[in-house]
Amino acid sequence: MNINLYGTINEYTAEEFSNNLRGNVGEVTVHINSNGGNVFSALTINSLLQKCNATAVIEGLCASAATIVALGAKKICMAKNALFMIHAPSTLLVDYVNAKALEQMKTTLDKIEASITAIYQQRVPTFQMPENELWLNGTEAKAMGFVDEVLGEAQDVYLDAEQKIIGYNGKYFNMSTCKVFPNNIAPKAPAPAQIWMNKIIMDQMTSGAENVSGSANVDEKQLKVNALMNAIGRLSK
């Protein structure tokens, strides 16, 4: 059985995995190209995979909670220029909180960190959670003990350190929350047209109409048209 984990892990991903497995405890291969996501879903999937004869194949990005999924497999294979990223658990604050609430959040994060650190230490007993993101290519991940086998190189690889975008096999991930960006693999694909077009449109929309036509009274539709024309012209060069 083959299961694809492509994209972000959300609160429904574990249920989808469970439905796909349907109690199967035989051979399962999980193909991974994911920026991570919900750690609780990842922990559940990790437990589900441990009941199977599972192999994880890291085809591109395996970051954050996706590494917890991969470590549920008995065997882990990884493309030489794929990326395996570990970081301490974190949370996003979107409201005012008092000291007691912050203490409760810290307690929760500490418990999660202890749980996932134990999972990493099952593979690498000396592992300690890094202060910032730890980025490993296939060769480095195998040398550390997280990966059993290094595969050939992925061919469709895109990295943009300025925008903090990582792409594998036509799927692109915004990694702008990372403090550290990987520099241990080489991109093999040109910048995709859609990314350039989105970037240029946003640049034009936020920089003011004067930058497009010399007039501050250009309406939004015309601004978008001008930005698109600029994008197309840039892509055609």
TORKOL-4160 file (C-alpha; in steps of 0.2 Angstrom, whole numbers, padded with zeros to 4 digits, m for minus):
237
<pt num="1" X="0000" Y="0000" Z="0000"/>
<pt num="2" X="0006" Y="0017" Z="m0004"/>
<pt num="3" X="0001" Y="0033" Z="0005"/>
<pt num="4" X="0006" Y="0051" Z="0000"/>
<pt num="5" X="0009" Y="0064" Z="0013"/>
<pt num="6" X="0011" Y="0079" Z="0001"/>
<pt num="7" X="0008" Y="0096" Z="0009"/>
<pt num="8" X="0003" Y="0103" Z="0026"/>
<pt num="9" X="m0002" Y="0091" Z="0040"/>
<pt num="10" X="m0018" Y="0097" Z="0048"/>
<pt num="11" X="m0030" Y="0091" Z="0061"/>
<pt num="12" X="m0039" Y="0079" Z="0049"/>
<pt num="13" X="m0023" Y="0071" Z="0042"/>
<pt num="14" X="m0022" Y="0058" Z="0055"/>
<pt num="15" X="m0040" Y="0053" Z="0052"/>
<pt num="16" X="m0037" Y="0052" Z="0033"/>
<pt num="17" X="m0021" Y="0041" Z="0037"/>
<pt num="18" X="m0032" Y="0029" Z="0048"/>
<pt num="19" X="m0045" Y="0028" Z="0035"/>
<pt num="20" X="m0032" Y="0024" Z="0021"/>
<pt num="21" X="m0024" Y="0010" Z="0032"/>
<pt num="22" X="m0041" Y="0002" Z="0037"/>
<pt num="23" X="m0032" Y="m0008" Z="0050"/>
<pt num="24" X="m0019" Y="m0014" Z="0038"/>
<pt num="25" X="m0003" Y="m0020" Z="0047"/>
<pt num="26" X="0006" Y="m0026" Z="0032"/>
<pt num="27" X="0018" Y="m0017" Z="0021"/>
<pt num="28" X="0015" Y="0002" Z="0019"/>
<pt num="29" X="0025" Y="0015" Z="0010"/>
<pt num="30" X="0023" Y="0033" Z="0014"/>
<pt num="31" X="0029" Y="0046" Z="0002"/>
<pt num="32" X="0033" Y="0062" Z="0010"/>
<pt num="33" X="0035" Y="0080" Z="0003"/>
<pt num="34" X="0028" Y="0090" Z="0017"/>
<pt num="35" X="0032" Y="0106" Z="0027"/>
<pt num="36" X="0025" Y="0099" Z="0043"/>
<pt num="37" X="0010" Y="0106" Z="0053"/>
<pt num="38" X="m0001" Y="0099" Z="0067"/>
<pt num="39" X="0011" Y="0090" Z="0079"/>
<pt num="40" X="m0004" Y="0080" Z="0087"/>
<pt num="41" X="m0009" Y="0073" Z="0070"/>
<pt num="42" X="0009" Y="0069" Z="0067"/>
<pt num="43" X="0011" Y="0060" Z="0083"/>
<pt num="44" X="m0005" Y="0050" Z="0079"/>
<pt num="45" X="0001" Y="0045" Z="0062"/>
<pt num="46" X="0018" Y="0040" Z="0070"/>
<pt num="47" X="0009" Y="0028" Z="0081"/>
<pt num="48" X="m0002" Y="0021" Z="0067"/>
<pt num="49" X="0014" Y="0018" Z="0056"/>
<pt num="50" X="0023" Y="0009" Z="0071"/>
<pt num="51" X="0009" Y="m0005" Z="0070"/>
<pt num="52" X="0013" Y="m0008" Z="0051"/>
<pt num="53" X="0028" Y="m0014" Z="0042"/>
<pt num="54" X="0031" Y="0004" Z="0036"/>
<pt num="55" X="0044" Y="0012" Z="0025"/>
<pt num="56" X="0045" Y="0031" Z="0023"/>
<pt num="57" X="0052" Y="0038" Z="0007"/>
<pt num="58" X="0057" Y="0057" Z="0008"/>
<pt num="59" X="0055" Y="0063" Z="m0009"/>
<pt num="60" X="0057" Y="0082" Z="m0006"/>
<pt num="61" X="0054" Y="0092" Z="0010"/>
<pt num="62" X="0052" Y="0083" Z="0027"/>
<pt num="63" X="0050" Y="0097" Z="0039"/>
<pt num="64" X="0044" Y="0099" Z="0057"/>
<pt num="65" X="0030" Y="0088" Z="0061"/>
<pt num="66" X="0033" Y="0078" Z="0045"/>
<pt num="67" X="0049" Y="0071" Z="0053"/>
<pt num="68" X="0038" Y="0064" Z="0067"/>
<pt num="69" X="0028" Y="0055" Z="0054"/>
<pt num="70" X="0043" Y="0048" Z="0045"/>
<pt num="71" X="0051" Y="0042" Z="0061"/>
<pt num="72" X="0035" Y="0030" Z="0063"/>
<pt num="73" X="0042" Y="0020" Z="0049"/>
<pt num="74" X="0054" Y="0005" Z="0052"/>
<pt num="75" X="0064" Y="0010" Z="0037"/>
<pt num="76" X="0067" Y="0028" Z="0031"/>
<pt num="77" X="0074" Y="0032" Z="0013"/>
<pt num="78" X="0078" Y="0049" Z="0007"/>
<pt num="79" X="0083" Y="0058" Z="m0009"/>
<pt num="80" X="0101" Y="0064" Z="m0008"/>
<pt num="81" X="0095" Y="0082" Z="m0010"/>
<pt num="82" X="0079" Y="0081" Z="0000"/>
<pt num="83" X="0078" Y="0091" Z="0016"/>
<pt num="84" X="0075" Y="0084" Z="0034"/>
<pt num="85" X="0071" Y="0099" Z="0046"/>
<pt num="86" X="0070" Y="0098" Z="0065"/>
<pt num="87" X="0065" Y="0112" Z="0076"/>
<pt num="88" X="0058" Y="0114" Z="0094"/>
<pt num="89" X="0039" Y="0115" Z="0095"/>
<pt num="90" X="0031" Y="0133" Z="0094"/>
<pt num="91" X="0015" Y="0141" Z="0094"/>
<pt num="92" X="0007" Y="0157" Z="0087"/>
<pt num="93" X="0000" Y="0170" Z="0098"/>
<pt num="94" X="m0015" Y="0180" Z="0091"/>
<pt num="95" X="m0022" Y="0187" Z="0106"/>
<pt num="96" X="m0018" Y="0196" Z="0122"/>
<pt num="97" X="m0012" Y="0184" Z="0136"/>
<pt num="98" X="m0007" Y="0186" Z="0154"/>
<pt num="99" X="0007" Y="0178" Z="0163"/>
<pt num="100" X="m0003" Y="0163" Z="0169"/>
<pt num="101" X="m0008" Y="0159" Z="0151"/>
<pt num="102" X="0010" Y="0161" Z="0145"/>
<pt num="103" X="0016" Y="0149" Z="0159"/>
<pt num="104" X="0002" Y="0136" Z="0154"/>
<pt num="105" X="0008" Y="0138" Z="0136"/>
<pt num="106" X="0026" Y="0135" Z="0141"/>
<pt num="107" X="0021" Y="0120" Z="0151"/>
<pt num="108" X="0012" Y="0113" Z="0136"/>
<pt num="109" X="0026" Y="0116" Z="0124"/>
<pt num="110" X="0039" Y="0108" Z="0136"/>
<pt num="111" X="0028" Y="0092" Z="0136"/>
<pt num="112" X="0027" Y="0092" Z="0118"/>
<pt num="113" X="0046" Y="0095" Z="0116"/>
<pt num="114" X="0049" Y="0080" Z="0128"/>
<pt num="115" X="0038" Y="0069" Z="0118"/>
<pt num="116" X="0045" Y="0072" Z="0101"/>
<pt num="117" X="0063" Y="0073" Z="0108"/>
<pt num="118" X="0060" Y="0055" Z="0114"/>
<pt num="119" X="0055" Y="0050" Z="0097"/>
<pt num="120" X="0071" Y="0057" Z="0089"/>
<pt num="121" X="0081" Y="0049" Z="0102"/>
<pt num="122" X="0074" Y="0032" Z="0097"/>
<pt num="123" X="0084" Y="0034" Z="0081"/>
<pt num="124" X="0098" Y="0045" Z="0088"/>
<pt num="125" X="0101" Y="0042" Z="0107"/>
<pt num="126" X="0112" Y="0057" Z="0108"/>
<pt num="127" X="0100" Y="0069" Z="0100"/>
<pt num="128" X="0096" Y="0086" Z="0108"/>
<pt num="129" X="0083" Y="0098" Z="0102"/>
<pt num="130" X="0092" Y="0112" Z="0093"/>
<pt num="131" X="0090" Y="0130" Z="0097"/>
<pt num="132" X="0085" Y="0135" Z="0079"/>
<pt num="133" X="0080" Y="0124" Z="0064"/>
<pt num="134" X="0092" Y="0110" Z="0060"/>
<pt num="135" X="0092" Y="0107" Z="0041"/>
<pt num="136" X="0099" Y="0090" Z="0035"/>
<pt num="137" X="0101" Y="0084" Z="0017"/>
<pt num="138" X="0100" Y="0065" Z="0014"/>
<pt num="139" X="0118" Y="0061" Z="0016"/>
<pt num="140" X="0119" Y="0071" Z="0033"/>
<pt num="141" X="0102" Y="0063" Z="0039"/>
<pt num="142" X="0110" Y="0046" Z="0036"/>
<pt num="143" X="0126" Y="0051" Z="0044"/>
<pt num="144" X="0116" Y="0056" Z="0060"/>
<pt num="145" X="0106" Y="0040" Z="0060"/>
<pt num="146" X="0089" Y="0047" Z="0055"/>
<pt num="147" X="0089" Y="0039" Z="0038"/>
<pt num="148" X="0093" Y="0021" Z="0033"/>
<pt num="149" X="0096" Y="0023" Z="0014"/>
<pt num="150" X="0100" Y="0038" Z="0003"/>
<pt num="151" X="0092" Y="0038" Z="m0014"/>
<pt num="152" X="0096" Y="0047" Z="m0030"/>
<pt num="153" X="0093" Y="0066" Z="m0032"/>
<pt num="154" X="0077" Y="0074" Z="m0034"/>
<pt num="155" X="0077" Y="0083" Z="m0051"/>
<pt num="156" X="0064" Y="0097" Z="m0048"/>
<pt num="157" X="0071" Y="0107" Z="m0034"/>
<pt num="158" X="0068" Y="0126" Z="m0031"/>
<pt num="159" X="0076" Y="0137" Z="m0017"/>
<pt num="160" X="0073" Y="0155" Z="m0014"/>
<pt num="161" X="0083" Y="0161" Z="0001"/>
<pt num="162" X="0076" Y="0179" Z="0000"/>
<pt num="163" X="0058" Y="0174" Z="0000"/>
<pt num="164" X="0061" Y="0158" Z="0010"/>
<pt num="165" X="0052" Y="0147" Z="m0002"/>
<pt num="166" X="0057" Y="0128" Z="m0005"/>
<pt num="167" X="0050" Y="0118" Z="m0019"/>
<pt num="168" X="0051" Y="0100" Z="m0024"/>
<pt num="169" X="0042" Y="0091" Z="m0038"/>
<pt num="170" X="0031" Y="0106" Z="m0042"/>
<pt num="171" X="0025" Y="0109" Z="m0024"/>
<pt num="172" X="0031" Y="0125" Z="m0016"/>
<pt num="173" X="0032" Y="0129" Z="0003"/>
<pt num="174" X="0033" Y="0146" Z="0012"/>
<pt num="175" X="0046" Y="0143" Z="0025"/>
<pt num="176" X="0046" Y="0162" Z="0031"/>
<pt num="177" X="0044" Y="0158" Z="0049"/>
<pt num="178" X="0061" Y="0149" Z="0049"/>
<pt num="179" X="0076" Y="0158" Z="0057"/>
<pt num="180" X="0088" Y="0147" Z="0047"/>
<pt num="181" X="0087" Y="0143" Z="0029"/>
<pt num="182" X="0096" Y="0128" Z="0021"/>
<pt num="183" X="0111" Y="0131" Z="0011"/>
<pt num="184" X="0117" Y="0112" Z="0009"/>
<pt num="185" X="0108" Y="0108" Z="m0007"/>
<pt num="186" X="0108" Y="0115" Z="m0024"/>
<pt num="187" X="0092" Y="0121" Z="m0034"/>
<pt num="188" X="0089" Y="0112" Z="m0050"/>
<pt num="189" X="0074" Y="0121" Z="m0056"/>
<pt num="190" X="0071" Y="0139" Z="m0062"/>
<pt num="191" X="0059" Y="0150" Z="m0053"/>
<pt num="192" X="0041" Y="0145" Z="m0057"/>
<pt num="193" X="0031" Y="0158" Z="m0066"/>
<pt num="194" X="0017" Y="0158" Z="m0054"/>
<pt num="195" X="0029" Y="0163" Z="m0039"/>
<pt num="196" X="0037" Y="0177" Z="m0049"/>
<pt num="197" X="0020" Y="0183" Z="m0055"/>
<pt num="198" X="0013" Y="0183" Z="m0037"/>
<pt num="199" X="0028" Y="0192" Z="m0030"/>
<pt num="200" X="0028" Y="0205" Z="m0043"/>
<pt num="201" X="0010" Y="0208" Z="m0041"/>
<pt num="202" X="0012" Y="0210" Z="m0022"/>
<pt num="203" X="0027" Y="0222" Z="m0025"/>
<pt num="204" X="0017" Y="0233" Z="m0036"/>
<pt num="205" X="0001" Y="0233" Z="m0025"/>
<pt num="206" X="0011" Y="0237" Z="m0010"/>
<pt num="207" X="0023" Y="0250" Z="m0017"/>
<pt num="208" X="0009" Y="0263" Z="m0023"/>
<pt num="209" X="0002" Y="0267" Z="m0040"/>
<pt num="210" X="0016" Y="0279" Z="m0044"/>
<pt num="211" X="0028" Y="0265" Z="m0047"/>
<pt num="212" X="0017" Y="0258" Z="m0060"/>
<pt num="213" X="0011" Y="0273" Z="m0070"/>
<pt num="214" X="0017" Y="0289" Z="m0062"/>
<pt num="215" X="m0001" Y="0293" Z="m0056"/>
<pt num="216" X="m0008" Y="0290" Z="m0039"/>
<pt num="217" X="m0025" Y="0289" Z="m0046"/>
<pt num="218" X="m0024" Y="0273" Z="m0055"/>
<pt num="219" X="m0038" Y="0261" Z="m0050"/>
<pt num="220" X="m0034" Y="0244" Z="m0043"/>
<pt num="221" X="m0040" Y="0234" Z="m0058"/>
<pt num="222" X="m0028" Y="0244" Z="m0069"/>
<pt num="223" X="m0014" Y="0242" Z="m0056"/>
<pt num="224" X="m0016" Y="0223" Z="m0057"/>
<pt num="225" X="m0016" Y="0223" Z="m0076"/>
<pt num="226" X="0000" Y="0233" Z="m0076"/>
<pt num="227" X="0008" Y="0222" Z="m0064"/>
<pt num="228" X="0003" Y="0206" Z="m0074"/>
<pt num="229" X="0010" Y="0214" Z="m0090"/>
<pt num="230" X="0026" Y="0218" Z="m0081"/>
<pt num="231" X="0027" Y="0200" Z="m0074"/>
<pt num="232" X="0024" Y="0193" Z="m0091"/>
<pt num="233" X="0037" Y="0204" Z="m0099"/>
<pt num="234" X="0050" Y="0199" Z="m0085"/>
<pt num="235" X="0046" Y="0180" Z="m0088"/>
<pt num="236" X="0048" Y="0182" Z="m0107"/>
<pt num="237" X="0066" Y="0188" Z="m0106"/>
